[in-house]
Amino acid sequence: MDSVAQSRLKRPLNAMPDPVRDALERRGLLPAFAARPPYQRNDYLGWIGRAKRPETRERRLNQMLEELADGDRYMNMPYRSQRTRKR
């Protein structure tokens, strides 16, 4: 996502592969992905991209999609969005 590239992350930025973007769009989760902090978006993309086997890449993509859809996890850790914390 362009906003990852515009962030102040100090680690290498990961580009969004077309299959990831397609999956996010198909599931209507692009806004949920965009709402996450830049470091989380970058971590997800790097984690998926580093998978050597297609099955692993697919499993990681599905985990990210589930976490975004539920909105309560990040990399299997509890996550509360800024909106949730302010309530």
C-alpha positions, -999 to +999 in steps of 0.1 A: +000+000+000+013+035-008+008+046+028+033+020+040+059+036+017+050+071+030+055+060+066+085+067+088+094+030+091+132+025+094+132-011+083+129-021+046+095-016+032+076-045+016+056-040-016+021-054-018+020-083-042-010-084-066-024-117-051-025-101-017-042-069-030-067-091-049-075-111-018-080-080+003-103-065-024-123-097-029-130-099+008-136-062+012-107-059+037-086-033+020-100-006+044-092-028+074-057-033+061-053+004+055-065+012+090-037-008+106-005+010+116+022+011+090+045-013+109+017-039+109+010-036+072+047-039+064+051-068+088+022-087+072+035-082+037+070-092+046+059-123+065+037-134+036+064-126+011+092-145+029+073-178+027+092-202+004+064-226-003+031-216-020+011-235+007+028-215+035+022-182+016-014-191+012-018-201+049-002-168+060-024-148+037-055-165+051-044-159+086-039-122+078-073-120+062-090-137+092-073-114+116-083-083+096-119-095+093-121-102+131-102-070+139-089-083+173-056-099+164-022-091+148+001-120+141-018-142+166-015-116+193-044-096+208-049-063+190-072-034+197-075-006+172-072+030+182-110+034+178-116+005+202-091+019+228-108+053+229-142+040+237 
